[in-house]
Amino acid sequence: MVSHSHPSSPIVPPSARSIYIEGKKYPLSEQVVKNIETIIGFQAKQEQKLPLHDRFIEKIAAFLGKSEFLLLTVIFCY
């Protein structure tokens, strides 16, 4: 089932409704913008459904994957 409800304020700001390729601006169609907003909304709902422990583990994994963590580890080990 596809939901056709859209928020009153757009998720994608008007300034981001176009892309730049080799310096040229190409506007995105309204359907593409709606699709992007639908995907963003779906992902946000899915993240809210995650149990607390899963969100906690994801935050730890995101930190461990950062270059700052690697730098601190290298500095600490030497």
N, C-alpha and C positions, 0 to 999 in steps of 0.2 A: 504494500500500500504506500502511495506517495502522498506526502503532506504538501499542500499548496499554501499553507499559511506562512506569511512572511512578517517579520517584525516591522513595527512602524518606523523605527530608525534603522537604516541599512547597516549591515555588519561591515561591508566593504565600503570605505569612504569614497566619495566622488573623485578624489585625487588619485585613487588606485584603480580606476575603471578603464585604464589603458595600459599598454605595455610598450616598452621601448626596445627596438631591435636595431642595432648599429646606428643609434642616435635618432632614428625615426619613430614617431609616436603613432601607435595603432590602437584605436579605441576598441574596447571589448563590447560585444553585443549584450543586450539586456539579459538574454537567456544565459549567457556564460556567467554573468555576474550573479544571477539567481542560483545557478548551479553551485557556484563557489560558496554563496551564503548558505545553501542547503547543506553542503558538506561540512562547513564550519559548525553549523548548528548540530548536525549529527555527531560530530566528534566531541563537541562540548557535552552533549547528553551522555555519550558513552563514557567519558571521563568521570562524570558525576556518579555513574552507576558502579564504578569500581569500588571495591571494599577499601577501607582505610589502610589496611596493611599493604595492599597492592600499590596504592598511591605513594605510601611511604617508601616502599622498595624502589619504585620508579624514580623518586627524587634522589635516593642514594645512588642508583645506577647512573642517573644523569650527571651527578656530581663527579662520580668516579671516572666518567668519560671525558671530563673537561681537561684542557691543557694545564690549567692552574693546579689541578690535583697531581698531574704528572710532574710538573715543576717542583712542587712541594715535596713529593716523594724523592725526586732526584737530589734535591738540596738536603733533605733529612738523611738520606743514605750516605752522603759523602761527608 
